[in-house]
Amino acid sequence: MRRHRWSPLVVALLGCWIRGAQSDPGFTSLSSSDEYDYVVVGAGTAGSILAAKLATTHKRSEQPFAVFGGFIRTDALPLLVVSTGPVAGHDHMQHKFNSVNSHVQVEIIMSHLHSPEHNAKVISASETHCSWMLVDHSLCRCWYKVLLLEAGPRTDVAGPLLSEAELKYFTVPGIWGQRCVYNTQLDCTTDWGFVTTTAPPRTGVHSTLWFGKNTGGSGTQNAMQYMHAARADFEMWSSFGPEYEKIWNPSAMSKAFKDMESAIPALQANSPHTYGTDGPIAVSAPLYKQPGFRDWYKEAWQQAGLPLVNDQNGPNDELGGRLGLAEDKFNIDANGRRSDTYTTCVLPLLRKGKHHDKRIKFTLITGATVTKIVFRDGSDPPVATGVRYITTSGNEVHVKVRKEVVLSAGTVMSPTLLLQSGVGPADHLEAVGVPVVLDLPGVGTEVKDHSTFTVNYLFKGGERIYIEDVINPEKFEANNELYFDHKHHHKGPLTSVAIPYTVYMRYPDYMEGEAGTIIPLGPNLEITPTATQGGPTPPGGCNSDPCTGFRTPVLLTQQKSPGGTVRLRSSDPQDRPIINLNYLSADEDVQVMYQGLLKARSVIAQSALSERAYESYPQNRVTSYETFKELLVHGGMFRKGGHYYGGCTLGDVVDHKLRVKGLANVRVADASVIPQISTRPQGTIMLIGAVAADLILHHR
């Protein structure tokens, strides 16, 4: 019997339907034959939301599917076709064609969405003398096969690197940063252990850097302060050309923030038209308001005649970093739990409950340290065909990719992976013995942070601060009570962070003024009063018991100093990179930070605080600009901000759609693409992941 060949389009649709019925591969081990549509490197703040969005979006075919209507002369399995509109004038839910030769059934399911652009169309097909039906190419209900690779451990289940008792450090807001004492321990299993070669500008002095190495990345360890980037930041991002402006303009980014947010009702009422309500990331004001210090500081701020604003994130498209002091906002949900992108976006895909769609093909592999992007030999431009990673047992695995490799490994590891793959400054790659795939000088440059110093204070009367009862191991009874209230009643100090306010200003023109003013060039100073003791105890010790206090970190959010670099130490991918952040090499930066010190001291000088507290550091070590500069630059007063960005910057290394310039199918989506950020960056890094997914899926 003569066999009739199927149209390639019909075969494609049938293949899509069969693949869609396969079960989720879950945590199956990979072999060199495994192939994915997308490989996302890094399950951190950006990578988690990006990978989840790719994995839960229906696959769009490369071309419209054509399906036989009428008689079909072939031998085949039943074929299911899905349409979102009425087909060929029929207005009933199902229409079936039966082949008289082979009893093949073609079934069309219609959903009565009478949108003209989605209606199926009938055309003639003289080749087969049959009617053909063209179905919109977005109607194949398949999912992309997505692999998310993470070098560190999972933070939701206990394992060799994290005990059951340690999991609380990644979910309970009140004890943020305590897993490895703010990650100052180089052997911490949930941190990369990076150091910078200069702690300004004392050559040879090394300073540990905070880079989370676990699912959720630093976003499951930080203080959860949730800020929108300033309007000026997105205006700068848009300045690279009209194609950049179309995607990254402030109005579009304001909408993108709202799309991923779900503000709790109290915050919606307090800040209307500012946050979204249907996204995955919960946003709230402090659920527990620390009595005492927060009230005293606000009163002192007002006594100093300084601007007080309702919310640093402005309504509509005003965005963040507005002039004045405002109550902090956090990505904490209504139950007082951290709302990070891994927990809200990835975990639902791993917990296969009754509502889980088994056709979703999403895989998370932890303990997978990616060492290289693999490119097709001789391709021009270079085409990525996969990645290689090393498991915790030391085995190397090669994973193939059909569509794209997306680097979301962070400010250090994303440029490092490009360099290890032969993409970067040719002279540097040749010097360390890495074969050059593409000479791209900007890779690993313009790496920045928000330089910081802290002024510390002690209470005169020994006022208690709740954090002492949380982290003091001698106070287990108080700990247990606080943990019980948090877990079972969703209340108490552990539901919040001891950072009541954030201040944004710009020296010299916007140190005072009307509250909520949009600073045209963005803020360059941040002051963050924090109700926890910090810094050295003054000579002679405390004069009260308990010895408690507060601190006021001052951050430089825009620097004049040239950005630093990330460079390879050798061609061995397991060698840690060399990181030089080039802090405070410009005098203008020191001058701006000095003005921040003067402003912070002017607030503490007001009676609401001066009657209750005194400065314990730096005290009289700083009495002028000259003494401040000496202590900051040479005397150990400087601190890293932990807000690292750059290294694969927009407009230099990646284009407007975050594609690496000169490569065919590699993107970067994380903090490394940021050219400027004038506020705390966590919310903006989430945004980059969400926008990148839209760009990949052609939704923007």
C-alpha positions in Angstrom: 0.0 0.0 0.0 1.3 3.4 -0.9 2.2 5.5 2.1 1.6 9.2 1.8 4.1 11.6 3.4 2.9 14.0 6.1 3.5 17.7 5.7 6.5 18.7 7.9 4.2 21.2 9.6 1.8 18.5 10.7 4.6 16.3 11.9 5.9 19.3 13.9 2.5 19.7 15.6 2.2 16.0 16.3 5.7 16.0 17.8 4.8 19.0 20.0 1.7 17.2 21.3 3.6 14.0 22.1 6.4 15.9 23.9 3.9 17.8 25.9 2.6 14.6 27.4 5.9 13.6 28.8 6.4 13.9 32.5 8.6 16.5 34.2 12.2 15.2 34.4 12.5 16.6 37.9 15.9 16.0 39.4 17.1 13.2 37.1 20.9 13.2 36.5 22.1 14.6 33.2 24.3 12.9 30.6 26.1 14.4 27.7 23.2 13.6 25.4 20.7 15.9 27.4 19.5 18.9 25.4 17.4 21.8 26.5 15.8 24.8 24.9 17.2 27.1 27.4 20.0 26.7 30.0 20.0 29.4 32.7 23.2 29.6 34.7 22.6 30.8 38.3 19.5 30.3 40.4 19.9 33.6 42.1 17.6 36.7 42.2 17.4 37.2 38.5 18.0 33.6 37.3 15.1 32.2 39.4 12.4 34.4 38.1 13.8 34.2 34.5 13.9 30.4 34.4 10.5 30.0 36.0 9.0 32.4 33.5 10.5 30.6 30.5 9.4 27.2 31.9 5.8 28.2 32.4 5.2 29.9 29.1 3.7 28.0 26.2 6.1 27.3 23.4 5.7 29.3 20.2 6.4 27.4 17.1 8.8 28.8 14.5 6.0 29.0 11.9 2.2 28.5 11.7 1.0 24.9 11.9 -1.0 23.5 9.0 -3.6 20.8 9.6 -5.5 18.8 7.1 -9.2 19.4 6.8 -11.5 17.0 5.0 -10.2 13.6 3.9 -6.7 12.6 4.9 -4.9 9.8 3.1 -2.3 8.6 5.5 -1.6 6.2 8.3 -1.1 8.1 11.6 -1.9 8.4 15.3 -4.8 10.6 16.4 -3.9 14.3 16.2 -5.0 17.0 18.5 -5.2 20.6 17.3 -5.9 23.5 19.6 -7.4 26.8 18.4 -8.4 29.9 20.3 -11.1 30.9 17.9 -13.9 29.6 15.7 -12.6 27.4 12.9 -13.7 27.7 9.3 -17.0 29.2 10.3 -18.0 26.5 12.7 -19.4 27.6 16.0 -19.5 24.4 18.0 -17.0 23.2 20.5 -15.6 20.2 18.6 -15.4 19.5 14.9 -14.0 16.1 13.8 -12.7 15.0 10.4 -12.4 11.3 9.8 -10.2 9.7 7.2 -12.2 7.2 5.1 -8.9 5.4 4.3 -7.2 4.9 7.6 -9.8 6.1 10.2 -7.5 8.9 11.3 -9.3 11.4 13.4 -8.4 15.1 13.5 -10.1 17.0 16.3 -10.3 20.7 16.6 -11.0 22.2 20.0 -12.3 25.8 20.0 -12.6 28.2 22.9 -14.9 30.9 21.4 -12.3 33.7 21.8 -13.5 35.6 18.7 -10.4 37.7 18.3 -9.7 38.2 14.6 -6.0 37.8 14.9 -6.4 34.3 16.4 -9.1 32.9 14.0 -8.0 29.9 12.0 -8.0 30.5 8.3 -8.9 28.2 5.4 -6.9 28.3 2.2 -6.7 26.0 -0.8 -4.0 23.4 -1.1 -3.8 22.4 -4.7 -1.0 19.9 -4.0 -3.3 17.6 -2.1 -6.7 18.8 -3.3 -7.7 19.2 0.3 -8.6 22.1 2.6 -5.9 23.2 4.9 -6.4 25.0 8.2 -3.8 27.3 9.5 -3.7 27.6 13.3 -2.0 30.5 15.1 1.6 29.5 15.9 1.1 30.3 19.6 -1.5 27.6 20.1 0.7 24.6 20.5 0.3 24.0 24.2 3.9 22.8 24.8 6.4 24.2 27.3 10.0 25.0 26.8 12.5 22.5 28.2 14.5 24.6 30.7 17.5 23.7 32.8 18.5 25.9 35.8 22.0 25.3 37.1 23.1 26.4 40.6 26.6 25.9 42.1 25.4 26.0 45.7 22.8 24.0 47.7 19.1 24.3 47.9 17.8 26.5 50.7 14.4 24.8 51.2 15.6 21.3 52.1 18.3 20.1 54.4 21.4 18.5 52.9 25.1 17.9 53.4 25.8 21.7 53.3 22.8 23.0 55.2 21.2 21.4 58.3 17.5 21.5 59.0 18.1 24.1 61.8 20.0 26.4 59.4 17.1 26.7 56.8 15.5 29.4 58.9 18.3 31.8 58.0 16.9 31.9 54.5 13.2 32.4 55.3 13.0 34.3 58.6 13.5 38.1 58.0 14.7 39.0 61.5 17.8 36.9 61.4 19.0 37.9 57.9 22.7 37.6 57.3 23.4 35.3 60.3 24.1 32.1 58.4 27.8 33.0 58.1 27.7 36.2 60.2 27.1 38.5 57.2 29.3 36.2 55.1 32.6 37.3 56.4 33.7 33.7 56.7 35.7 32.6 53.6 34.7 28.9 54.2 31.0 29.6 54.2 29.2 26.9 52.2 26.5 29.4 51.0 28.9 32.1 49.8 31.5 32.2 47.0 34.3 33.4 49.3 35.4 36.1 46.9 37.8 38.9 48.0 38.7 42.2 46.5 42.4 42.8 46.0 42.1 46.4 47.4 40.2 47.8 50.3 40.7 51.4 49.3 43.4 52.1 48.5 45.6 50.0 50.7 47.3 47.8 48.2 47.5 44.2 49.4 44.7 44.5 51.9 42.0 42.0 51.1 38.3 42.4 51.9 35.7 39.7 51.8 32.8 40.2 49.4 29.2 39.0 49.9 28.0 36.8 47.0 25.4 34.2 47.9 26.1 30.7 46.6 22.8 28.9 47.0 19.3 28.8 45.4 18.0 32.4 45.5 21.5 33.7 45.7 22.1 36.8 47.9 18.4 37.5 47.6 17.8 34.8 50.3 20.4 36.2 52.7 20.1 40.0 52.4 18.0 42.5 54.4 15.2 42.4 51.8 15.0 46.2 51.4 12.9 46.7 48.3 13.5 49.7 46.1 12.7 50.7 42.6 15.7 52.2 40.7 15.5 55.9 40.2 14.1 57.5 37.1 17.5 58.9 36.4 18.9 55.4 36.3 16.6 54.2 33.6 17.0 57.4 31.7 20.7 56.6 31.6 20.1 53.0 30.5 17.9 54.4 27.7 20.5 56.9 26.5 22.5 54.3 24.5 20.1 54.6 21.6 16.4 54.5 20.5 16.3 50.7 20.7 17.4 50.9 24.3 14.9 53.7 25.1 12.1 51.6 23.7 12.7 48.8 26.2 14.3 50.5 29.3 12.5 53.8 29.5 11.1 54.8 33.0 7.5 54.3 32.1 8.0 50.8 30.7 10.1 49.9 33.8 7.5 51.2 36.2 5.0 48.9 34.5 7.4 46.0 34.7 7.9 46.5 38.4 4.2 46.4 38.9 3.8 43.3 36.8 6.1 41.3 39.2 4.8 42.8 42.5 2.0 41.8 44.9 1.8 44.5 47.5 -0.1 43.6 50.7 -3.3 45.5 51.2 -2.0 47.9 53.8 0.8 49.0 51.5 -1.6 49.4 48.6 -3.6 51.8 50.7 -0.6 53.7 52.0 1.1 54.0 48.5 -1.6 54.0 45.8 -0.6 53.6 42.2 2.9 52.6 43.2 3.0 48.8 43.4 1.4 45.9 41.5 -1.1 43.5 43.1 -0.9 40.3 41.0 2.8 39.4 40.7 4.8 36.8 42.4 6.9 39.1 44.7 5.2 40.2 47.9 6.0 43.8 49.1 5.2 45.2 52.5 6.0 47.9 55.0 7.4 46.6 58.3 4.9 44.2 59.9 6.5 44.8 63.3 7.4 48.3 64.2 10.3 48.4 66.6 9.2 50.7 69.5 11.5 53.4 70.7 14.3 53.9 68.2 12.2 54.3 65.1 10.1 57.0 66.8 13.1 58.8 68.2 14.9 58.9 64.9 11.9 60.2 63.0 11.3 62.9 65.6 15.0 63.9 65.4 14.8 64.0 61.6 11.9 66.4 61.8 13.6 68.5 64.5 16.4 69.0 62.0 13.9 70.4 59.4 14.7 67.6 56.9 12.1 66.3 54.3 9.9 63.3 55.2 8.4 61.3 52.4 5.6 58.7 52.4 7.4 56.2 50.3 10.8 56.1 48.5 9.1 54.4 45.6 6.9 57.0 43.9 3.5 56.6 42.3 2.9 56.0 38.6 6.3 56.3 36.9 8.1 58.4 39.5 10.1 55.3 40.6 12.5 55.2 43.5 15.2 57.3 45.2 13.0 60.3 45.9 14.3 63.1 48.2 13.8 62.5 52.0 13.4 60.0 54.7 10.8 57.2 54.2 9.7 54.1 56.0 11.5 51.1 54.3 9.7 48.6 52.2 10.6 45.0 52.0 10.0 41.9 49.9 8.3 40.2 52.9 4.9 38.6 52.6 1.9 39.1 54.9 2.9 36.0 57.0 6.3 37.6 57.8 8.3 35.4 55.5 11.0 36.3 52.9 9.5 36.6 49.4 12.4 35.9 47.2 12.3 34.8 43.5 13.5 31.3 44.3 10.8 30.7 46.9 7.9 32.3 44.9 8.9 31.3 41.4 10.9 28.1 41.4 9.7 26.2 44.4 6.1 25.9 43.0 7.6 24.1 39.9 9.4 21.6 42.2 6.5 20.9 44.5 4.4 18.8 42.2 1.0 19.1 43.8 -2.4 18.4 42.3 -2.3 21.6 40.3 1.1 20.9 38.7 1.1 20.5 35.0 3.2 17.5 34.2 3.9 18.8 30.7 6.1 21.5 32.2 9.7 20.5 31.5 11.8 22.2 34.1 14.9 20.9 35.8 16.9 22.4 38.7 20.4 21.0 39.3 22.3 22.2 42.4 26.0 21.6 43.1 26.7 22.3 39.5 29.6 24.8 38.9 29.5 25.9 35.3 33.0 26.2 33.9 32.5 27.1 30.2 30.1 27.9 27.4 30.7 25.6 24.5 30.6 27.1 21.0 30.2 25.5 17.6 33.5 25.2 15.8 34.1 27.7 13.0 30.7 29.5 13.4 30.6 33.2 12.7 29.3 34.7 14.8 30.0 32.1 17.5 27.0 30.0 18.3 26.6 28.5 21.8 25.8 24.8 21.7 25.8 24.0 25.4 27.6 24.4 28.7 30.0 22.3 30.8 29.7 22.1 34.5 31.4 20.2 37.3 29.4 18.3 39.9 30.2 18.2 43.6 31.8 14.8 43.1 34.2 16.3 40.5 32.6 14.9 37.3 32.3 17.1 34.2 28.9 17.2 32.4 28.2 18.7 29.0 24.7 19.9 28.4 23.4 20.8 25.0 21.2 23.8 24.2 18.9 24.3 21.3 18.0 28.0 21.7 20.0 30.1 24.2 22.4 30.1 27.2 21.5 32.8 29.7 24.0 33.8 32.3 22.5 34.9 35.6 25.5 34.1 37.7 26.0 37.6 39.2 28.4 40.5 38.9 31.5 38.3 39.3 30.6 34.9 37.9 28.8 36.1 34.7 31.9 38.0 33.3 34.1 35.2 34.7 32.2 32.6 32.7 32.5 34.7 29.5 36.2 35.0 30.1 36.6 31.3 30.8 34.7 30.6 27.5 37.1 32.8 25.5 34.9 35.9 25.3 36.6 39.1 26.6 39.7 41.3 26.1 41.9 39.3 23.8 45.1 40.4 25.4 44.0 39.3 28.8 42.7 35.9 27.5 46.0 35.3 25.7 48.0 36.2 28.8 46.3 33.5 30.9 46.2 30.9 28.1 42.5 30.9 27.2 41.8 30.5 23.4 40.1 33.6 22.1 36.6 33.1 20.7 35.6 36.7 20.6 37.6 39.9 21.4 35.1 41.9 23.6 37.1 44.4 25.7 34.2 45.4 28.0 33.8 42.0 29.6 34.7 42.2 33.3 35.0 46.0 33.4 33.0 48.8 35.1 32.4 46.7 38.2 31.1 48.8 41.0 29.6 48.8 44.5 28.0 51.3 46.8 30.9 52.4 49.1 29.9 52.6 52.7 31.0 53.7 56.2 29.1 53.5 59.4 28.6 55.8 62.4 27.9 53.9 65.6 25.9 55.0 68.7 25.2 53.6 72.1 22.2 54.2 74.2 22.8 56.0 77.5 20.1 54.2 79.4 20.7 50.6 78.1 17.6 50.4 76.0 17.0 46.8 74.9 16.9 46.0 71.2 15.1 42.9 70.1 17.9 41.6 67.9 20.1 40.9 70.9 17.5 38.3 72.0 17.5 36.7 68.6 21.2 36.2 67.9 22.5 35.8 71.4 23.0 32.0 71.9 22.7 32.4 75.7 19.1 33.5 75.4 17.5 30.4 74.0 14.3 30.9 75.9 13.6 34.2 74.3 14.7 32.8 71.0 12.2 30.0 71.2 9.4 32.3 72.0 10.2 34.6 69.1 10.5 31.7 66.6 7.2 30.3 67.8 5.4 33.6 67.3 6.9 34.0 63.9 6.1 30.4 62.7 2.7 29.9 64.2 1.2 33.4 64.7 3.1 35.3 61.9 3.9 38.2 64.3 6.7 39.6 66.4 10.0 41.1 65.6 11.2 38.2 63.5 8.7 39.1 60.8 10.6 42.3 60.0 14.1 43.8 59.7 15.5 46.3 62.2 15.9 48.9 59.5 13.0 51.3 59.8 14.0 54.0 57.4 16.1 54.9 54.3 17.1 58.4 53.3 18.0 59.5 49.7 19.8 62.8 48.9 22.2 64.2 46.4 25.1 66.4 47.2 25.4 69.3 46.5 22.0 70.3 45.2 19.4 68.0 46.9 20.5 67.7 50.5 17.3 69.5 51.6 14.1 70.5 49.8 10.6 69.5 49.2 9.8 65.9 50.3 9.4 63.4 47.5 11.2 65.5 44.9 12.5 63.4 42.0 16.2 64.1 42.0 17.0 64.8 38.3 20.3 63.0 38.2 19.4 60.5 40.9 20.6 60.3 44.5 24.3 59.9 45.3 23.8 59.4 49.1 21.9 57.0 51.1 21.5 57.0 54.9 20.0 53.9 56.6 19.4 54.2 60.3 19.5 50.7 61.8 18.4 49.5 65.2 21.2 47.1 65.9 24.5 47.7 67.6 27.6 47.6 65.5 31.2 48.7 65.4 33.9 48.7 68.0 33.1 49.4 71.7 34.6 52.7 72.8 37.6 52.8 75.1 36.4 52.0 78.7 33.5 49.9 77.4 29.8 50.8 77.7 28.4 52.9 80.5 25.0 51.0 80.5 23.7 47.5 80.8 22.7 46.0 78.4 25.2 47.5 76.1 22.9 48.4 73.1 22.8 51.0 70.4 22.2 51.7 66.8 24.1 52.6 63.7 23.7 54.8 60.6 25.4 53.4 57.5 26.1 56.1 54.9 26.4 54.8 51.3 27.7 56.5 48.1 25.2 55.4 45.4 26.9 57.1 42.4 30.7 57.1 42.1 33.0 59.2 40.1 35.8 56.6 40.5 36.3 54.4 37.5 34.8 51.0 37.7 36.8 48.0 38.8 37.6 44.8 37.0 37.1 41.0 37.1 39.9 39.0 35.6 41.0 35.4 35.4 43.8 34.2 37.6 44.7 31.4 35.2 43.1 29.2 32.6 41.9 26.8 35.3 38.2 27.4 35.7 38.3 26.4 39.4 40.7 29.2 40.2 38.9 32.1 41.9 38.9 35.3 39.7 40.9 38.4 40.6 38.5 41.2 41.7 39.6 44.8 41.9 36.7 47.2 42.8 38.8 50.4 42.6 37.0 52.0 45.6 37.4 55.7 46.3 40.1 56.5 43.7 38.4 59.8 43.0 38.5 62.6 45.7 34.9 63.7 44.7 33.6 60.4 46.1 35.2 61.0 49.5 33.9 64.6 49.5 30.3 63.4 48.9 30.6 60.7 51.7 31.9 63.4 54.1 28.7 65.4 53.5 26.7 62.3 54.3 28.6 62.1 57.6 27.7 65.7 58.4 24.1 65.1 57.6 23.9 62.0 59.8 25.5 63.8 62.7 23.1 66.7 62.4 20.2 64.4 63.0 21.8 62.7 66.0 22.5 66.1 67.5 18.8 66.8 67.9 17.3 66.4 71.4 15.1 63.4 70.4 18.3 61.3 70.1 21.1 63.3 71.8 19.4 62.9 75.1 19.3 59.1 74.7 22.5 58.2 72.8 26.0 59.2 72.1 28.4 58.5 69.3 30.8 55.6 70.0 32.6 55.5 66.6 34.3 57.3 65.1 34.0 59.9 67.8 36.7 62.6 67.8 38.7 60.6 65.3 36.8 62.6 62.7 36.8 66.4 63.3 37.4 67.7 59.7 37.4 66.6 56.1 41.1 65.7 56.3 40.7 63.5 59.4 37.6 61.8 57.8 39.5 61.1 54.5 42.4 59.6 56.5 40.2 57.4 58.5 38.1 56.3 55.6 40.8 55.7 53.1 43.6 54.5 55.3 42.2 53.9 58.8 39.7 51.1 58.3 36.5 53.1 58.4 35.5 52.1 54.9 33.1 49.2 54.4 31.8 47.5 51.3 28.2 48.1 50.4 27.4 44.6 49.1 25.5 46.2 46.1 27.8 44.9 43.3 26.9 45.6 39.7 28.5 45.9 36.3 31.0 43.7 34.4 28.7 42.9 31.4 27.2 46.3 31.2 24.2 47.3 29.0 25.4 49.2 25.9 28.9 47.9 26.1 28.9 44.1 26.5 25.2 43.4 26.0 22.8 45.1 23.6 19.3 46.4 24.3 17.9 42.9 24.5 20.7 41.7 26.8 22.3 39.7 24.1 26.1 39.5 24.3 27.4 41.5 21.4 29.1 39.4 18.7 27.6 36.1 19.9 24.6 34.4 18.4 22.6 33.0 21.3 24.0 34.0 24.6 22.4 36.6 27.0 23.3 38.0 30.4 20.5 38.8 32.8 21.6 39.8 36.3 23.3 42.7 38.2 26.3 42.6 35.9 24.4 44.3 33.1 23.6 47.4 35.2 25.5 50.5 34.2 24.1 52.7 37.0 21.9 52.1 40.0 21.3 54.8 42.6 19.2 52.9 45.0 19.4 49.5 46.7 19.5 47.1 43.7 17.6 44.0 44.7 14.2 44.9 43.3 15.9 46.1 40.0 17.8 42.7 39.7 14.5 40.9 40.0 13.1 43.3 37.3 16.0 42.4 35.0 15.3 38.7 35.2 11.6 39.3 34.5 12.3 41.6 31.6 14.9 39.3 30.1 12.3 36.5 30.0 9.9 38.7 28.2 12.6 39.7 25.7 13.5 36.0 25.1 9.8 35.2 24.6 9.3 38.2 22.3 6.8 39.8 24.7 8.7 43.1 24.5 
